[in-house]
Amino acid sequence: MTTCWYLWNWRNKSIFKIGFQIPSNPKLVIQKFTREIEDNTKLVHKSSHQKETIYIGWVRPQIGWVKLNCDGAWKGSGTLAGCGGLLRDSDGRWIKGYFKKIGMCDAFHAEIWGMYLGLDFAWRENTTHLIVESDSKILVDMITENCNFVELLLPWSSVFDNF
Protein backbone atom coordinates (compact mmCIF):
# COMPACT_ATOMS: atom_id res chain seq x y z
CA MET A 1 0.00 0.00 0.00
CA THR A 2 2.79 2.40 0.88
CA THR A 3 4.58 1.68 -2.40
CA CYS A 4 1.42 2.38 -4.40
CA TRP A 5 0.86 5.62 -2.48
CA TYR A 6 4.42 6.79 -3.11
CA LEU A 7 4.25 5.91 -6.81
CA TRP A 8 0.94 7.76 -7.16
CA ASN A 9 2.25 10.73 -5.20
CA TRP A 10 5.49 10.95 -7.19
CA ARG A 11 3.54 10.62 -10.45
CA ASN A 12 1.26 13.52 -9.46
CA LYS A 13 4.21 15.66 -8.37
CA SER A 14 6.02 14.98 -11.64
CA ILE A 15 2.94 16.29 -13.49
CA PHE A 16 1.92 19.17 -11.23
CA LYS A 17 5.16 20.37 -9.63
CA ILE A 18 7.72 21.87 -11.96
CA GLY A 19 11.23 20.53 -11.33
CA PHE A 20 10.15 17.59 -9.15
CA GLN A 21 12.39 14.55 -9.46
CA ILE A 22 11.80 11.07 -8.10
CA PRO A 23 14.38 10.24 -5.39
CA SER A 24 17.53 8.53 -6.62
CA ASN A 25 16.83 5.52 -4.38
CA PRO A 26 13.02 5.18 -4.18
CA LYS A 27 13.19 1.74 -2.59
CA LEU A 28 15.12 3.14 0.39
CA VAL A 29 12.64 6.02 0.83
CA ILE A 30 9.68 3.62 0.81
CA GLN A 31 11.35 1.18 3.23
CA LYS A 32 12.21 4.00 5.64
CA PHE A 33 8.66 5.33 5.61
CA THR A 34 7.21 1.83 6.11
CA ARG A 35 9.43 1.31 9.16
CA GLU A 36 8.25 4.68 10.57
CA ILE A 37 4.61 3.63 10.10
CA GLU A 38 5.26 0.32 11.87
CA ASP A 39 7.03 2.09 14.76
CA ASN A 40 4.22 4.65 15.13
CA THR A 41 1.56 1.95 14.94
CA LYS A 42 3.22 0.17 17.89
CA LEU A 43 3.14 3.44 19.85
CA VAL A 44 -0.53 4.01 19.03
CA HIS A 45 -1.47 0.55 20.30
CA LYS A 46 0.25 1.32 23.63
CA SER A 47 -1.58 4.62 24.02
CA SER A 48 -4.48 4.50 26.49
CA HIS A 49 -6.60 7.09 24.67
CA GLN A 50 -6.56 5.10 21.41
CA LYS A 51 -9.74 3.03 21.29
CA GLU A 52 -9.53 1.39 17.87
CA THR A 53 -7.14 1.20 14.96
CA ILE A 54 -8.72 0.77 11.55
CA TYR A 55 -6.54 -0.57 8.77
CA ILE A 56 -7.58 0.28 5.25
CA GLY A 57 -6.56 -1.92 2.37
CA TRP A 58 -7.67 -3.43 -0.86
CA VAL A 59 -10.17 -6.27 -0.49
CA ARG A 60 -10.56 -8.84 -3.25
CA PRO A 61 -13.91 -9.03 -4.98
CA GLN A 62 -15.73 -12.34 -5.30
CA ILE A 63 -14.54 -14.79 -7.97
CA GLY A 64 -15.66 -13.64 -11.38
CA TRP A 65 -15.87 -9.98 -10.36
CA VAL A 66 -13.58 -7.09 -11.27
CA LYS A 67 -12.76 -4.15 -9.02
CA LEU A 68 -12.21 -0.61 -10.30
CA ASN A 69 -10.29 1.75 -8.01
CA CYS A 70 -10.41 5.32 -9.30
CA ASP A 71 -9.28 8.71 -8.09
CA GLY A 72 -8.89 12.31 -9.12
CA ALA A 73 -6.25 14.85 -8.15
CA TRP A 74 -6.37 18.63 -8.23
CA LYS A 75 -3.80 21.28 -7.60
CA GLY A 76 -5.28 24.35 -5.92
CA SER A 77 -6.26 27.53 -7.76
CA GLY A 78 -7.92 25.53 -10.52
CA THR A 79 -4.65 25.23 -12.41
CA LEU A 80 -4.22 21.53 -13.13
CA ALA A 81 -6.09 18.32 -12.50
CA GLY A 82 -5.61 14.68 -13.34
CA CYS A 83 -7.13 11.32 -12.67
CA GLY A 84 -6.33 7.66 -12.80
CA GLY A 85 -7.30 4.23 -11.72
CA LEU A 86 -6.96 0.54 -12.28
CA LEU A 87 -8.99 -2.59 -12.86
CA ARG A 88 -8.04 -5.82 -11.04
CA ASP A 89 -9.56 -9.29 -11.07
CA SER A 90 -10.58 -11.36 -8.05
CA ASP A 91 -6.99 -12.61 -7.67
CA GLY A 92 -5.70 -9.04 -7.54
CA ARG A 93 -4.14 -9.31 -11.00
CA TRP A 94 -3.81 -6.11 -12.98
CA ILE A 95 -6.21 -5.93 -15.93
CA LYS A 96 -5.85 -2.33 -17.03
CA GLY A 97 -4.60 0.94 -15.61
CA TYR A 98 -5.06 4.49 -16.80
CA PHE A 99 -4.30 8.10 -16.06
CA LYS A 100 -5.21 11.36 -17.72
CA LYS A 101 -4.05 14.93 -17.44
CA ILE A 102 -7.32 16.84 -17.47
CA GLY A 103 -6.28 20.48 -17.38
CA MET A 104 -8.31 23.07 -15.51
CA CYS A 105 -11.13 21.83 -13.28
CA ASP A 106 -11.92 21.32 -9.61
CA ALA A 107 -11.33 18.24 -7.45
CA PHE A 108 -14.87 16.92 -7.84
CA HIS A 109 -14.70 16.98 -11.64
CA ALA A 110 -11.31 15.25 -11.52
CA GLU A 111 -12.97 12.50 -9.43
CA ILE A 112 -15.79 12.24 -11.98
CA TRP A 113 -13.29 11.92 -14.84
CA GLY A 114 -11.44 9.19 -12.93
CA MET A 115 -14.61 7.16 -12.47
CA TYR A 116 -15.87 7.80 -16.00
CA LEU A 117 -12.65 6.62 -17.64
CA GLY A 118 -12.57 3.52 -15.44
CA LEU A 119 -16.17 2.66 -16.28
CA ASP A 120 -15.42 3.21 -19.97
CA PHE A 121 -12.44 0.82 -19.80
CA ALA A 122 -14.55 -1.76 -17.96
CA TRP A 123 -17.23 -1.44 -20.63
CA ARG A 124 -14.68 -1.87 -23.41
CA GLU A 125 -13.29 -4.97 -21.66
CA ASN A 126 -16.84 -6.40 -21.62
CA THR A 127 -16.82 -6.51 -17.82
CA THR A 128 -20.22 -7.66 -16.58
CA HIS A 129 -19.52 -7.91 -12.84
CA LEU A 130 -17.88 -4.72 -11.56
CA ILE A 131 -17.30 -3.19 -8.13
CA VAL A 132 -16.27 0.48 -8.13
CA GLU A 133 -14.34 2.11 -5.29
CA SER A 134 -13.73 5.84 -4.97
CA ASP A 135 -12.71 8.10 -2.09
CA SER A 136 -15.22 10.77 -3.19
CA LYS A 137 -18.26 10.37 -0.93
CA ILE A 138 -20.31 12.89 -2.91
CA LEU A 139 -19.62 11.09 -6.18
CA VAL A 140 -20.46 7.68 -4.67
CA ASP A 141 -23.67 9.12 -3.17
CA MET A 142 -24.63 10.61 -6.53
CA ILE A 143 -24.08 7.31 -8.32
CA THR A 144 -25.98 5.29 -5.71
CA GLU A 145 -28.76 7.91 -5.53
CA ASN A 146 -28.07 8.64 -1.86
CA CYS A 147 -27.34 12.30 -2.59
CA ASN A 148 -29.69 15.06 -1.50
CA PHE A 149 -29.15 17.68 -4.18
CA VAL A 150 -31.17 20.26 -2.23
CA GLU A 151 -28.62 20.11 0.62
CA LEU A 152 -25.78 20.43 -1.87
CA LEU A 153 -27.34 23.51 -3.43
CA LEU A 154 -28.31 25.29 -0.20
CA PRO A 155 -25.00 27.14 0.19
CA TRP A 156 -25.41 28.32 -3.41
CA SER A 157 -29.09 29.31 -3.14
CA SER A 158 -28.27 33.00 -2.54
CA VAL A 159 -26.23 33.02 -5.77
CA PHE A 160 -29.27 31.84 -7.74
CA ASP A 161 -31.71 34.27 -6.04
CA ASN A 162 -30.57 37.07 -8.34
CA PHE A 163 -31.43 35.17 -11.53
C-alpha positions as CSV (number, residue, x, y, z in Angstrom):
1,M,0.0,0.0,0.0
2,T,2.8,2.4,0.9
3,T,4.6,1.7,-2.4
4,C,1.4,2.4,-4.4
5,W,0.9,5.6,-2.5
6,Y,4.4,6.8,-3.1
7,L,4.2,5.9,-6.8
8,W,0.9,7.8,-7.2
9,N,2.2,10.7,-5.2
10,W,5.5,11.0,-7.2
11,R,3.5,10.6,-10.5
12,N,1.3,13.5,-9.5
13,K,4.2,15.7,-8.4
14,S,6.0,15.0,-11.6
15,I,2.9,16.3,-13.5
16,F,1.9,19.2,-11.2
17,K,5.2,20.4,-9.6
18,I,7.7,21.9,-12.0
19,G,11.2,20.5,-11.3
20,F,10.2,17.6,-9.2
21,Q,12.4,14.6,-9.5
22,I,11.8,11.1,-8.1
23,P,14.4,10.2,-5.4
24,S,17.5,8.5,-6.6
25,N,16.8,5.5,-4.4
26,P,13.0,5.2,-4.2
27,K,13.2,1.7,-2.6
28,L,15.1,3.1,0.4
29,V,12.6,6.0,0.8
30,I,9.7,3.6,0.8
31,Q,11.3,1.2,3.2
32,K,12.2,4.0,5.6
33,F,8.7,5.3,5.6
34,T,7.2,1.8,6.1
35,R,9.4,1.3,9.2
36,E,8.2,4.7,10.6
37,I,4.6,3.6,10.1
38,E,5.3,0.3,11.9
39,D,7.0,2.1,14.8
40,N,4.2,4.7,15.1
41,T,1.6,1.9,14.9
42,K,3.2,0.2,17.9
43,L,3.1,3.4,19.9
44,V,-0.5,4.0,19.0
45,H,-1.5,0.6,20.3
46,K,0.3,1.3,23.6
47,S,-1.6,4.6,24.0
48,S,-4.5,4.5,26.5
49,H,-6.6,7.1,24.7
50,Q,-6.6,5.1,21.4
51,K,-9.7,3.0,21.3
52,E,-9.5,1.4,17.9
53,T,-7.1,1.2,15.0
54,I,-8.7,0.8,11.6
55,Y,-6.5,-0.6,8.8
56,I,-7.6,0.3,5.2
57,G,-6.6,-1.9,2.4
58,W,-7.7,-3.4,-0.9
59,V,-10.2,-6.3,-0.5
60,R,-10.6,-8.8,-3.2
61,P,-13.9,-9.0,-5.0
62,Q,-15.7,-12.3,-5.3
63,I,-14.5,-14.8,-8.0
64,G,-15.7,-13.6,-11.4
65,W,-15.9,-10.0,-10.4
66,V,-13.6,-7.1,-11.3
67,K,-12.8,-4.2,-9.0
68,L,-12.2,-0.6,-10.3
69,N,-10.3,1.7,-8.0
70,C,-10.4,5.3,-9.3
71,D,-9.3,8.7,-8.1
72,G,-8.9,12.3,-9.1
73,A,-6.3,14.8,-8.2
74,W,-6.4,18.6,-8.2
75,K,-3.8,21.3,-7.6
76,G,-5.3,24.4,-5.9
77,S,-6.3,27.5,-7.8
78,G,-7.9,25.5,-10.5
79,T,-4.7,25.2,-12.4
80,L,-4.2,21.5,-13.1
81,A,-6.1,18.3,-12.5
82,G,-5.6,14.7,-13.3
83,C,-7.1,11.3,-12.7
84,G,-6.3,7.7,-12.8
85,G,-7.3,4.2,-11.7
86,L,-7.0,0.5,-12.3
87,L,-9.0,-2.6,-12.9
88,R,-8.0,-5.8,-11.0
89,D,-9.6,-9.3,-11.1
90,S,-10.6,-11.4,-8.0
91,D,-7.0,-12.6,-7.7
92,G,-5.7,-9.0,-7.5
93,R,-4.1,-9.3,-11.0
94,W,-3.8,-6.1,-13.0
95,I,-6.2,-5.9,-15.9
96,K,-5.8,-2.3,-17.0
97,G,-4.6,0.9,-15.6
98,Y,-5.1,4.5,-16.8
99,F,-4.3,8.1,-16.1
100,K,-5.2,11.4,-17.7
101,K,-4.1,14.9,-17.4
102,I,-7.3,16.8,-17.5
103,G,-6.3,20.5,-17.4
104,M,-8.3,23.1,-15.5
105,C,-11.1,21.8,-13.3
106,D,-11.9,21.3,-9.6
107,A,-11.3,18.2,-7.4
108,F,-14.9,16.9,-7.8
109,H,-14.7,17.0,-11.6
110,A,-11.3,15.2,-11.5
111,E,-13.0,12.5,-9.4
112,I,-15.8,12.2,-12.0
113,W,-13.3,11.9,-14.8
114,G,-11.4,9.2,-12.9
115,M,-14.6,7.2,-12.5
116,Y,-15.9,7.8,-16.0
117,L,-12.6,6.6,-17.6
118,G,-12.6,3.5,-15.4
119,L,-16.2,2.7,-16.3
120,D,-15.4,3.2,-20.0
121,F,-12.4,0.8,-19.8
122,A,-14.6,-1.8,-18.0
123,W,-17.2,-1.4,-20.6
124,R,-14.7,-1.9,-23.4
125,E,-13.3,-5.0,-21.7
126,N,-16.8,-6.4,-21.6
127,T,-16.8,-6.5,-17.8
128,T,-20.2,-7.7,-16.6
129,H,-19.5,-7.9,-12.8
130,L,-17.9,-4.7,-11.6
131,I,-17.3,-3.2,-8.1
132,V,-16.3,0.5,-8.1
133,E,-14.3,2.1,-5.3
134,S,-13.7,5.8,-5.0
135,D,-12.7,8.1,-2.1
136,S,-15.2,10.8,-3.2
137,K,-18.3,10.4,-0.9
138,I,-20.3,12.9,-2.9
139,L,-19.6,11.1,-6.2
140,V,-20.5,7.7,-4.7
141,D,-23.7,9.1,-3.2
142,M,-24.6,10.6,-6.5
143,I,-24.1,7.3,-8.3
144,T,-26.0,5.3,-5.7
145,E,-28.8,7.9,-5.5
146,N,-28.1,8.6,-1.9
147,C,-27.3,12.3,-2.6
148,N,-29.7,15.1,-1.5
149,F,-29.2,17.7,-4.2
150,V,-31.2,20.3,-2.2
151,E,-28.6,20.1,0.6
152,L,-25.8,20.4,-1.9
153,L,-27.3,23.5,-3.4
154,L,-28.3,25.3,-0.2
155,P,-25.0,27.1,0.2
156,W,-25.4,28.3,-3.4
157,S,-29.1,29.3,-3.1
158,S,-28.3,33.0,-2.5
159,V,-26.2,33.0,-5.8
160,F,-29.3,31.8,-7.7
161,D,-31.7,34.3,-6.0
162,N,-30.6,37.1,-8.3
163,F,-31.4,35.2,-11.5
